[in-house]
């Protein structure tokens, strides 16, 4: 018989061994950073949904508050620079800024170095809006922190807030 005529040798009988997660020889240990990332994503998603539900009529939108806050912390900048910082398209940021201009919270001025560009700055009312921190969402979060969190838990959230902000900037 040549090779083409040789009958195939049957595979040896090997019993199926089910995959056992947490088997003693291969413990299933989750990656702690991946688990943290998953929990942050879920928590922030839930927080965002609750914030949208609590937002009162007339409150500034999250993009508007973020733009005002960024201008307050970093000073005057272009719409494109602000969009880049917030990882938004310049068009979307332009719409956000237009709403803030209409409310008298932001003003445009010509760039001294390049007249084709305009520089965004906070008006005194815009600065007051950022610094007052008054809106329905902030009021609600403040009330929940006071009613349902210990001082140590509130402090832990205060410490975590800049870390979460930094994480968002790095994404």
Buried (B, 14 or more C-beta within 10 A) or exposed (E): EEEEEEEEEEEEEEEEEEEEEEEEEEEEEEEEEEEEEEEBEEEEEEEEEBBEEBBEEEBBEBBBBBBBBBBBEEEBBBBEBBBBBBEBEBEEBBEBBEBBBEBEBBBBEEEEEEEEBBBBBBBEEBBEBBEEEEBBBBEBBEEEBEEEEEEEEBEEEEEEEEEEEEEEEEE
